[in-house]
Amino acid sequence: MTTRSRGTIGAQALVLASGLAAWSLLTWIYVRRATSARDLRSPSVSLELPARTQFLDRRLADQMRGRSVEFEVGRAVLTPAGRALLDELVPLILADSSARLDVNGHSDIRGSAVANLQLSDSRARAVVSYLVDHGIPASRLTPRGLGATQPMPGDTAADRQHNRYIEFRVRPGDT
């Protein structure tokens, strides 16, 4: 029967713990790279939001995770997939009649800053128009075009695609 000294067992435990810490770090790096920045955004939930509004914020974030409202290239015209995603969001937004939404349009860094700002604003307004046409009061929606002011790093086609999106920010309304 072989006996191990406490020093050997302690050294083995230290090596095991170091290996687990390295694995956790590598896993975090992989997840960070595989997930877009808007998915990593912490929900805009704060203690000041009513519980129902916090619920709406979390549900919108869950519905949008890994998805985006799609538009025709270079235009503010929703694609069928973009309209289908908005159709999924309408009941969630209608469920909380007091919440207000900022509808923020983002664009990639290609092209002029003025053109990107105009396109992102037009796209945010197109989303608001669609939501209003589906029963959400315009007074609850605020469109804003942010252009390429908050881009993710990188200039590959995939990076540019991730930077073209609509973001919904929930804020408390009048109660």
Buried (B, 14 or more C-beta within 10 A) or exposed (E): EEEEEEEEEEEEEEEEEEEEEEEEEEEEEEEEEEEBBBEEEEBBBEEEBBEBBBBBBBBBBEEBEEEBBBBEEEEBEBBEEBEEBBEEBBEBBBEBEEBBBBBBBBBBBEEEEEBBBBBBBBBBBBBBBBBBEBEBEEEBBBBBBBBBEEBBEEEEEEBBEBBBBBBBBBBBBEE
